[in-house]
Amino acid sequence: MAEVGVTVRGCRLLGTLGSVLLAGGSWSAGALPFGVPDGVWAQRSPAHTVLGAAASYAGLVLLVTAWWRLGGLLRQGEAVGRGQLRAVLWSWVLPLVPGPLLFSHDAYSYVAQGGLAGRGWDVYRQGPAVLGGPLAENVPQMWQDAPAPYGPLAVAASRAVVAVTGEHHTVAAVLGMRLVALCGLGLIVWGVRRLVSDRGSEPSEGGRGEEAGALWAAVLNPLTLVHLVGGAHNEALMLGLTVAGLVAFRRGHWALGTVVLTWAALVKVPAAVALVCAAAWSVGGRPDRRSGWLRAAAVALTGLAALVVGAGVCGRGWGWLSTLRGPAQVYTVLSPSTDVGRILGLLSETFGVGTAAGAIAAARSVGLLLGVGAVAFCAWRAPRTGPEYATGMALLGLVVTAPVVQPWYVLWGAVPLAAVAWRLLESTGARLATLGLVALVLPSGSAPTWSYALAAVTGASAATAALAAWRPPGLLVPPRLRLQERGLVRAVARTRR
C-alpha cells in the first residue's frame, strides 16, 4: 500500500529534485573527461568532488524513492493520465541531459570509434589509441587497443555524431551520443504505449493504468534514467528499435518487424533474440504447418537481406562478428557463471587439479549453453506467451548466464517485459533488485576512493533522514478521518457491535 498523502504530483516533484541533485553533482563527481578544451566538464578539486558525490547520492535516493512511491500508487489503481506521465518523464529526464556522463565512461569509447570510422579506419581491427587526440584520451586504458565490440549501426551513429562535432570537441560529441540515446528512449516510449494498446487494453480505465504501469517500469525506471540517459549507452537505441520491431510484428507487419529487429541487432547483437522470439510467435500463429514453414523461410530470408543491406550501408563489413567476445575481458561480480568459475578455479589451484583460467572458461561455457537453452525454451513458448513476454524472459535468461553482466543489461529484458507484465517488475523483490543495481556503480564510473565513498554515504544518509522526518500533509489529518479514507470505520463499528 502506498503511503498516505503520496500523490503523483508529489512524486514528480520529489523525483525532479533528485534528478537535479544527481545532475548537479555530476559536474564534479561524474565520469568527467580529461584535457577538454571546451571549458566545461573540467576535472574539479578533491573538495568539489566530495561535494558532488554527496549531492549525487542524495539525488539518487530521492529519485529512487519517488519512483518507488509512484509504483505504489499505480499498484493501488491510481488514475494517472498521459499528461501526468509526460510531465514526470520530462521533469526527471531533462536535468540529466546537459550534464557529464554518469556511471560509465563507455560513451567516450563510442565517440573515439566514431572518429576512427570517420577517418576510414577499421574499428574492428584497431583500437582508439591509434586515433590520438582528446577523443582517445578519455577512453579507459583497458579499451585503448581493443576493437569496437558494437555493431555497424552503432558505429555509424557515433561516426555521424563526430562528423558534426569534429574530433576536438569531446563534450559536444558525448552530448551528441546522448541525443542518440534520447531518440532511442523516445522509440521505447512510443513502442511500449502501442504494445499495451495493441493488446486491447487502451479504451478502458484499466487500460490507461496498464499503460502507466508499463511506462513506469520501462522508462521511468531509475536504471533507464541513470544509464540510458545519464550514461548515453547504446542500449537505448538497441531497445528502441527492438520495441518498434515488436510493435510491427504485433500488428501483422512481419517483414517490417524483421527488418527493424535486424537493425537492432546491428546496434548490439543480443537484440537478435527478439527476432527469434517474434519469428517463433509469427510462425506459431499460422493455420497449418506448410504456411508456418513458408513464414519461417520468409522471415529468415528477409532478415538475411536486411543484415546484408544494413552492414553494406553502414560500410563496416563483417569484422564486428569477430569482436563480440571483447567485453568478456572484463570481470563483473554480477555474472554467476564467472563467479562460479573463479571459485572452482581457486579450489582447482589449491588442490592442484587444474587452473583458474580453465575453470572460468568451463563455467562460462556452461553458462552460455544454459543461456542458449533459455532462449530456445522462450522461443518455443512464444506462440502462447506472446513475442514481448518471450523476448523479455529470454533476454533476462541470457543476461543471468552471460560471462559479463553490467547493471544496465537487465534492461534488455525488462523493457519488453514491462509492456506486457509490468506487475512482475513492480514486485518488492524486483524493485529491491533495481535499487541494488543502481547503487552498484559509482556516478564517476571509476573505483571509489575513501573520500568519495564517505561523501556518498553522507549524501544518501542525509536524504534518507530528510525523507523520514518529512510528513506529507495527508499524514497530519485526524486519525478518525484517516480511518474513514481507508474504509476501516465500518469494520471497527461492526466489531464493537
C-alpha positions as CSV (number, residue, x, y, z in Angstrom):
1,M,0.0,0.0,0.0
2,A,1.3,3.4,-0.9
3,E,1.9,5.9,1.9
4,V,-1.0,8.2,2.9
5,G,-0.6,11.7,1.4
6,V,1.6,10.5,-1.5
7,T,0.4,11.9,-4.9
8,V,1.5,11.8,-8.4
9,R,2.5,15.5,-8.3
10,G,4.4,14.9,-5.1
11,C,6.3,12.0,-6.7
12,R,7.1,14.2,-9.8
13,L,8.5,17.0,-7.6
14,L,10.5,14.7,-5.4
15,G,11.9,12.9,-8.4
16,T,12.7,16.2,-10.1
17,L,14.6,17.4,-7.1
18,G,16.5,14.1,-7.1
19,S,17.3,14.4,-10.8
20,V,18.5,18.0,-10.3
21,L,20.8,17.0,-7.4
22,L,22.1,14.0,-9.3
23,A,22.8,16.0,-12.4
24,G,24.3,18.9,-10.4
25,G,26.7,16.5,-8.6
26,S,27.8,15.0,-11.9
27,W,29.6,18.3,-12.8
28,S,32.2,17.5,-10.2
29,A,31.7,13.8,-9.4
30,G,30.5,12.3,-12.7
31,A,32.5,10.5,-15.4
32,L,34.4,13.6,-16.3
33,P,36.8,13.8,-19.3
34,F,40.5,14.8,-19.2
35,G,42.1,17.6,-21.2
36,V,38.9,19.1,-22.5
37,P,39.4,22.3,-24.4
38,D,35.7,23.2,-24.4
39,G,35.9,24.9,-20.9
40,V,33.2,22.7,-19.4
41,W,33.1,19.3,-17.7
42,A,36.6,20.0,-16.4
43,Q,38.1,18.0,-13.6
44,R,37.5,19.5,-10.2
45,S,39.4,19.8,-7.0
46,P,39.0,17.0,-4.4
47,A,36.8,19.1,-2.3
48,H,34.4,19.8,-5.2
49,T,34.4,16.1,-6.0
50,V,33.4,15.2,-2.4
51,L,30.5,17.7,-2.5
52,G,29.4,16.4,-5.9
53,A,29.4,12.8,-4.7
54,A,27.3,13.8,-1.7
55,A,24.8,15.7,-3.9
56,S,24.7,12.9,-6.4
57,Y,23.8,10.2,-3.9
58,A,21.3,12.4,-2.1
59,G,19.6,13.0,-5.5
60,L,19.8,9.3,-6.3
61,V,18.0,8.4,-3.1
62,L,15.2,11.0,-3.8
63,L,14.8,9.8,-7.4
64,V,14.6,6.1,-6.4
65,T,12.1,6.9,-3.6
66,A,9.9,8.9,-6.0
67,W,9.9,6.0,-8.5
68,W,9.1,3.5,-5.7
69,R,6.2,5.6,-4.4
70,L,4.8,6.2,-7.9
71,G,4.8,2.4,-8.4
72,G,2.8,2.0,-5.2
73,L,0.2,4.4,-6.4
74,L,-0.1,2.5,-9.7
75,R,-0.4,-0.8,-7.8
76,Q,-3.4,0.7,-5.9
77,G,-5.1,1.6,-9.1
78,E,-4.4,5.4,-9.0
79,A,-5.6,7.0,-12.3
80,V,-2.5,8.6,-13.9
81,G,-3.2,10.4,-17.2
82,R,-0.8,10.6,-20.1
83,G,-0.3,14.3,-19.4
84,Q,0.9,13.5,-15.9
85,L,3.2,10.8,-17.1
86,R,4.7,13.2,-19.7
87,A,5.3,15.7,-17.0
88,V,7.0,13.2,-14.8
89,L,9.2,11.9,-17.7
90,W,10.3,15.4,-18.8
91,S,10.9,16.5,-15.2
92,W,13.1,13.5,-14.5
93,V,15.0,13.3,-17.8
94,L,15.7,16.9,-18.7
95,P,18.1,17.7,-15.8
96,L,20.3,14.8,-16.8
97,V,20.7,15.9,-20.5
98,P,23.3,18.7,-20.4
99,G,25.4,17.2,-17.6
100,P,28.5,15.0,-17.8
101,L,28.3,11.2,-18.2
102,L,27.1,9.2,-15.2
103,F,28.1,5.8,-14.0
104,S,30.2,4.8,-17.1
105,H,32.9,6.0,-19.5
106,D,31.6,3.9,-22.4
107,A,30.3,6.9,-24.4
108,Y,33.9,8.1,-24.7
109,S,34.7,4.8,-26.4
110,Y,31.7,5.4,-28.7
111,V,32.9,8.7,-30.0
112,A,36.5,7.6,-30.3
113,Q,35.3,4.7,-32.5
114,G,33.2,7.2,-34.5
115,G,36.4,9.2,-35.0
116,L,38.2,6.2,-36.3
117,A,35.4,5.3,-38.7
118,G,35.3,8.9,-39.9
119,R,38.9,8.6,-41.0
120,G,38.1,5.4,-42.9
121,W,40.0,3.1,-40.5
122,D,38.7,-0.3,-39.5
123,V,37.3,0.0,-36.0
124,Y,37.1,-3.8,-35.8
125,R,40.9,-4.2,-36.2
126,Q,42.2,-1.1,-34.4
127,G,41.6,0.4,-31.0
128,P,41.1,4.1,-30.1
129,A,44.8,4.5,-29.2
130,V,45.7,5.0,-32.8
131,L,43.4,7.9,-33.1
132,G,45.1,10.1,-30.6
133,G,43.7,13.4,-29.5
134,P,41.1,14.2,-26.9
135,L,38.6,11.6,-28.1
136,A,41.0,8.7,-27.5
137,E,42.5,10.3,-24.3
138,N,39.3,9.6,-22.4
139,V,38.8,6.0,-23.3
140,P,39.6,3.8,-20.3
141,Q,43.1,2.3,-20.5
142,M,41.9,-1.3,-20.9
143,W,40.0,-0.4,-24.0
144,Q,42.7,1.7,-25.7
145,D,43.8,-1.1,-28.0
146,A,40.5,-3.0,-28.1
147,P,38.5,-3.0,-31.4
148,A,34.9,-2.0,-31.2
149,P,32.5,-4.7,-29.8
150,Y,29.4,-3.0,-31.2
151,G,27.5,-3.5,-34.4
152,P,28.0,-1.4,-37.6
153,L,24.8,0.6,-37.0
154,A,26.1,1.8,-33.6
155,V,29.4,2.7,-35.1
156,A,27.6,4.6,-37.9
157,A,25.7,6.6,-35.4
158,S,28.8,7.6,-33.5
159,R,30.6,8.4,-36.8
160,A,27.7,10.7,-37.8
161,V,27.9,12.5,-34.4
162,V,31.7,13.0,-34.7
163,A,31.3,14.2,-38.3
164,V,29.1,17.0,-36.9
165,T,31.1,17.9,-33.8
166,G,34.6,17.2,-35.0
167,E,37.3,15.2,-33.2
168,H,38.5,18.0,-30.9
169,H,35.2,18.6,-29.1
170,T,34.7,15.8,-26.7
171,V,31.9,17.4,-24.8
172,A,29.9,18.1,-27.9
173,A,30.4,14.6,-29.2
174,V,29.3,13.0,-26.0
175,L,26.2,15.2,-25.9
176,G,25.6,14.1,-29.5
177,M,25.6,10.5,-28.3
178,R,23.2,11.4,-25.5
179,L,20.8,12.8,-28.2
180,V,21.0,9.5,-30.0
181,A,20.1,7.8,-26.7
182,L,17.2,10.1,-26.3
183,C,15.9,9.2,-29.7
184,G,16.1,5.6,-28.6
185,L,14.2,6.5,-25.4
186,G,11.5,8.2,-27.5
187,L,11.2,5.0,-29.5
188,I,10.8,3.0,-26.3
189,V,8.0,5.3,-25.1
190,W,6.2,5.1,-28.4
191,G,6.6,1.3,-28.7
192,V,5.6,0.5,-25.1
193,R,2.4,2.5,-25.4
194,R,1.5,0.8,-28.7
195,L,2.2,-2.7,-27.4
196,V,-0.1,-2.0,-24.4
197,S,-2.9,-0.7,-26.7
198,D,-2.5,-3.5,-29.3
199,R,-3.2,-6.0,-26.5
200,G,-6.7,-4.5,-26.3
201,S,-6.3,-2.5,-23.0
202,E,-6.3,1.0,-24.2
203,P,-10.0,2.2,-24.2
204,S,-10.7,1.4,-20.6
205,E,-9.6,2.9,-17.3
206,G,-7.7,-0.3,-16.6
207,G,-6.0,0.1,-20.0
208,R,-4.7,3.5,-19.0
209,G,-3.5,2.0,-15.8
210,E,-1.7,-0.7,-17.7
211,E,0.0,1.9,-20.0
212,A,1.0,4.0,-17.0
213,G,2.4,0.9,-15.2
214,A,4.3,-0.2,-18.4
215,L,5.9,3.2,-18.8
216,W,6.7,3.3,-15.1
217,A,8.6,0.0,-15.3
218,A,10.3,0.6,-18.7
219,V,11.0,4.3,-19.0
220,L,10.8,5.9,-15.5
221,N,12.9,3.1,-14.1
222,P,16.0,4.5,-12.4
223,L,18.2,2.1,-14.4
224,T,16.8,3.6,-17.6
225,L,17.3,7.2,-16.4
226,V,20.8,6.9,-15.0
227,H,22.3,4.5,-17.5
228,L,20.5,5.1,-20.8
229,V,20.2,8.9,-20.4
230,G,22.9,9.7,-17.9
231,G,25.3,7.1,-19.4
232,A,24.2,7.5,-23.0
233,H,24.6,3.8,-23.6
234,N,23.9,2.1,-27.0
235,E,21.3,0.1,-25.3
236,A,18.8,3.0,-25.7
237,L,19.0,2.8,-29.5
238,M,19.0,-1.1,-29.4
239,L,16.0,-1.3,-27.1
240,G,14.1,1.5,-29.0
241,L,14.5,-0.5,-32.3
242,T,13.6,-3.7,-30.5
243,V,10.4,-2.4,-29.2
244,A,9.5,-0.8,-32.5
245,G,10.1,-4.2,-34.3
246,L,7.9,-6.0,-31.8
247,V,5.1,-3.4,-32.5
248,A,5.4,-4.2,-36.2
249,F,5.1,-8.0,-35.6
250,R,2.2,-7.5,-33.2
251,R,0.4,-5.5,-35.9
252,G,1.0,-8.2,-38.5
253,H,3.8,-6.4,-40.4
254,W,6.2,-9.2,-40.0
255,A,8.5,-8.1,-42.9
256,L,8.9,-4.6,-41.4
257,G,9.4,-6.1,-38.0
258,T,12.1,-8.4,-39.2
259,V,14.0,-5.5,-40.8
260,V,13.7,-3.3,-37.7
261,L,14.8,-6.1,-35.3
262,T,17.7,-6.9,-37.6
263,W,18.8,-3.3,-37.4
264,A,18.5,-3.5,-33.6
265,A,20.9,-6.4,-33.8
266,L,23.3,-4.3,-35.9
267,V,23.5,-2.0,-32.8
268,K,24.1,-4.8,-30.3
269,V,23.8,-8.5,-31.1
270,P,21.6,-9.5,-28.2
271,A,18.6,-7.9,-30.0
272,A,18.7,-10.9,-32.3
273,V,16.9,-12.8,-29.5
274,A,13.9,-10.6,-30.1
275,L,13.8,-11.6,-33.8
276,V,14.0,-15.3,-32.9
277,C,11.1,-14.9,-30.4
278,A,9.0,-12.7,-32.7
279,A,9.5,-15.1,-35.6
280,A,8.5,-18.1,-33.5
281,W,5.4,-16.3,-32.4
282,S,4.5,-15.4,-36.0
283,V,5.2,-18.9,-37.3
284,G,3.2,-20.4,-34.5
285,G,0.2,-18.3,-35.4
286,R,-0.1,-19.8,-38.9
287,P,-3.1,-22.0,-39.6
288,D,-1.1,-25.1,-40.8
289,R,2.4,-26.5,-40.9
290,R,3.0,-25.6,-44.5
291,S,2.2,-22.0,-44.1
292,G,4.3,-22.0,-40.9
293,W,7.4,-23.2,-42.8
294,L,6.8,-20.7,-45.5
295,R,6.6,-17.9,-42.9
296,A,9.8,-19.1,-41.2
297,A,11.6,-19.2,-44.6
298,A,10.3,-15.7,-45.5
299,V,11.4,-14.2,-42.1
300,A,14.8,-15.9,-42.5
301,L,15.3,-14.5,-46.0
302,T,14.1,-11.1,-45.1
303,G,16.4,-11.0,-42.0
304,L,19.4,-12.1,-44.1
305,A,18.7,-9.4,-46.7
306,A,18.3,-6.7,-44.0
307,L,21.5,-7.8,-42.5
308,V,23.5,-7.7,-45.7
309,V,22.0,-4.4,-46.8
310,G,22.4,-2.8,-43.3
311,A,26.0,-3.9,-43.0
312,G,26.7,-2.7,-46.5
313,V,25.1,0.7,-46.0
314,C,27.0,1.2,-42.7
315,G,30.2,0.3,-44.6
316,R,31.8,-1.6,-41.8
317,G,31.8,-5.1,-43.3
318,W,31.6,-8.2,-41.2
319,G,34.6,-7.6,-38.9
320,W,32.2,-6.9,-36.0
321,L,31.3,-10.6,-35.8
322,S,34.9,-11.3,-34.7
323,T,34.9,-8.8,-31.9
324,L,31.8,-9.8,-29.9
325,R,34.0,-11.6,-27.3
326,G,35.7,-8.3,-26.4
327,P,33.6,-7.4,-23.4
328,A,34.3,-10.8,-21.9
329,Q,37.7,-9.5,-20.9
330,V,36.0,-7.7,-18.0
331,Y,35.3,-9.4,-14.7
332,T,31.9,-8.3,-13.2
333,V,30.6,-9.6,-9.9
334,L,27.1,-9.8,-11.4
335,S,28.0,-12.8,-13.6
336,P,27.1,-16.0,-11.8
337,S,28.9,-18.2,-14.3
338,T,32.2,-16.2,-13.9
339,D,31.8,-16.2,-10.1
340,V,31.4,-19.9,-10.0
341,G,34.4,-20.3,-12.3
342,R,36.5,-18.2,-10.1
343,I,35.6,-20.2,-7.0
344,L,36.2,-23.5,-8.9
345,G,39.5,-22.1,-10.2
346,L,40.6,-21.2,-6.7
347,L,39.8,-24.7,-5.5
348,S,41.4,-26.3,-8.5
349,E,44.7,-24.4,-8.0
350,T,44.5,-25.1,-4.2
351,F,44.3,-28.9,-4.8
352,G,46.5,-28.9,-7.9
353,V,43.8,-30.3,-10.2
354,G,43.6,-27.5,-12.8
355,T,44.0,-23.8,-13.5
356,A,41.8,-20.8,-12.7
357,A,41.7,-19.8,-16.3
358,G,40.5,-23.3,-17.3
359,A,37.8,-23.4,-14.6
360,I,36.5,-19.9,-15.6
361,A,36.4,-20.8,-19.3
362,A,34.5,-24.0,-18.5
363,A,32.0,-22.3,-16.2
364,R,31.4,-19.6,-18.8
365,S,30.8,-22.2,-21.5
366,V,28.2,-23.9,-19.4
367,G,26.6,-20.6,-18.7
368,L,26.4,-19.8,-22.4
369,L,24.8,-23.2,-23.1
370,L,22.2,-22.5,-20.4
371,G,21.5,-19.1,-21.9
372,V,21.0,-20.6,-25.3
373,G,18.7,-23.2,-23.8
374,A,16.7,-20.4,-22.1
375,V,16.3,-18.6,-25.4
376,A,15.2,-21.7,-27.2
377,F,12.7,-22.5,-24.5
378,C,11.2,-19.0,-24.5
379,A,11.0,-19.0,-28.3
380,W,9.2,-22.4,-28.2
381,R,6.7,-20.9,-25.7
382,A,6.3,-17.6,-27.7
383,P,3.1,-18.7,-29.6
384,R,1.4,-19.0,-26.2
385,T,3.1,-16.2,-24.2
386,G,3.4,-13.6,-26.9
387,P,6.6,-12.2,-28.5
388,E,7.1,-9.4,-25.9
389,Y,7.0,-11.7,-22.9
390,A,9.1,-14.4,-24.6
391,T,11.7,-11.7,-25.6
392,G,11.9,-10.3,-22.1
393,M,12.3,-13.6,-20.4
394,A,14.8,-14.9,-23.0
395,L,17.0,-11.8,-22.7
396,L,16.8,-11.9,-18.9
397,G,17.9,-15.6,-19.0
398,L,20.7,-14.7,-21.4
399,V,21.9,-11.9,-19.1
400,V,21.9,-14.1,-16.0
401,T,24.0,-16.7,-17.7
402,A,26.3,-14.3,-19.6
403,P,30.1,-14.2,-18.9
404,V,29.9,-10.5,-18.3
405,V,26.9,-8.6,-16.7
406,Q,26.6,-4.9,-16.3
407,P,23.7,-3.3,-14.3
408,W,22.0,-1.8,-17.4
409,Y,22.0,-5.2,-19.2
410,V,18.9,-6.1,-17.1
411,L,17.0,-3.5,-19.2
412,W,17.4,-5.8,-22.2
413,G,14.7,-8.0,-20.8
414,A,12.9,-5.5,-18.5
415,V,11.9,-3.1,-21.2
416,P,10.0,-5.6,-23.5
417,L,8.6,-7.4,-20.4
418,A,7.3,-4.1,-19.0
419,A,4.9,-3.7,-21.9
420,V,3.0,-6.9,-21.1
421,A,3.9,-7.8,-17.5
422,W,4.9,-4.7,-15.6
423,R,3.5,-6.0,-12.4
424,L,6.3,-8.6,-12.3
425,L,8.7,-5.7,-12.3
426,E,6.6,-3.9,-9.6
427,S,7.0,-6.6,-7.1
428,T,9.0,-5.8,-4.0
429,G,11.8,-8.2,-4.9
430,A,12.2,-6.7,-8.4
431,R,12.2,-3.1,-7.0
432,L,14.8,-4.0,-4.4
433,A,16.9,-5.6,-7.2
434,T,16.6,-2.4,-9.1
435,L,17.7,-0.4,-6.1
436,G,20.7,-2.7,-5.7
437,L,21.7,-2.4,-9.3
438,V,21.5,1.4,-9.2
439,A,23.8,1.5,-6.2
440,L,26.3,-0.9,-7.6
441,V,28.2,1.5,-9.8
442,L,29.5,5.0,-8.8
443,P,28.4,8.1,-10.7
444,S,32.1,8.6,-11.6
445,G,32.2,5.2,-13.3
446,S,35.5,4.5,-11.5
447,A,36.7,2.7,-8.4
448,P,35.8,4.5,-5.2
449,T,38.2,6.4,-3.0
450,W,37.7,6.7,0.7
451,S,36.7,10.3,0.5
452,Y,34.3,9.6,-2.4
453,A,32.7,6.7,-0.6
454,L,32.3,8.7,2.7
455,A,30.7,11.5,0.8
456,A,28.3,9.2,-1.0
457,V,27.2,7.6,2.3
458,T,26.8,11.0,3.9
459,G,24.7,12.3,1.0
460,A,22.5,9.2,0.9
461,S,22.0,9.2,4.7
462,A,21.1,12.9,4.7
463,A,18.4,12.4,2.0
464,T,17.1,9.3,3.8
465,A,16.9,11.2,7.1
466,A,15.1,14.1,5.4
467,L,12.6,11.7,3.9
468,A,12.0,10.0,7.2
469,A,11.5,13.3,9.0
470,W,9.2,14.9,6.4
471,R,5.5,14.0,6.7
472,P,3.1,14.6,3.7
473,P,0.0,16.7,4.5
474,G,-2.1,13.6,4.3
475,L,-0.4,12.2,7.4
476,L,-1.5,15.2,9.5
477,V,-5.2,14.7,9.3
478,P,-7.1,13.4,12.4
479,P,-6.8,9.7,12.9
480,R,-10.6,9.1,12.6
481,L,-10.6,10.8,9.1
482,R,-7.6,8.6,8.0
483,L,-9.6,5.5,9.0
484,Q,-12.6,6.8,7.0
485,E,-10.4,7.3,4.0
486,R,-9.1,3.8,4.2
487,G,-12.6,2.3,4.6
488,L,-11.9,0.9,8.1
489,V,-14.5,2.7,10.2
490,R,-17.4,0.4,9.2
491,A,-15.3,-2.6,10.1
492,V,-14.5,-1.2,13.5
493,A,-18.2,-0.4,14.1
494,R,-19.2,-3.9,13.3
495,T,-16.6,-5.2,15.6
496,R,-17.9,-3.1,18.5
497,R,-21.4,-4.4,18.0
